[in-house]
Structure formats: C-alpha cells, structure tokens
C-alpha cells in the first residue's frame, strides 16, 4: 500500500485503501487497522496532531495487526 509521509513526532507515514488504514511509526513498526470509515481517515489526515487523533479515534476501537 502506498503511504503518504506526514509531519508527526511519532508517525512517519499513513496509507488508506479499501477501508484499511496503514500507519508506519518513526520506530519502523507498521500497523494495519481494519474497517476504517473514510471520514475517520480524513479526520486523521487533517488533524493537527496525527498521533493524538490516532490514539483517540482508532487505537483500541478497530481491529489491527502489526506487519
């Protein structure tokens, strides 16, 4: 999946395709989050803090897997 680089202290890049959100962290770990609505993805990309938005709206709310 193609990811877009973001300006964040914790997240390096974010991708989205077919309701799958892929997040690459600065430590090199990559996670996929499943069944993510498009509005949540857009909210993440437009958030002033990508990490805070991810923690508040996605982590522990959607199924995920580390790649």
Secondary structure, 3 states (H helix, E strand, C coil): CCCEECCCCCEEEEEEECCEEEEEECCCCEEEECCCCHHHHHHHHHCCCHHHHHHHHCCCCCCEEEC
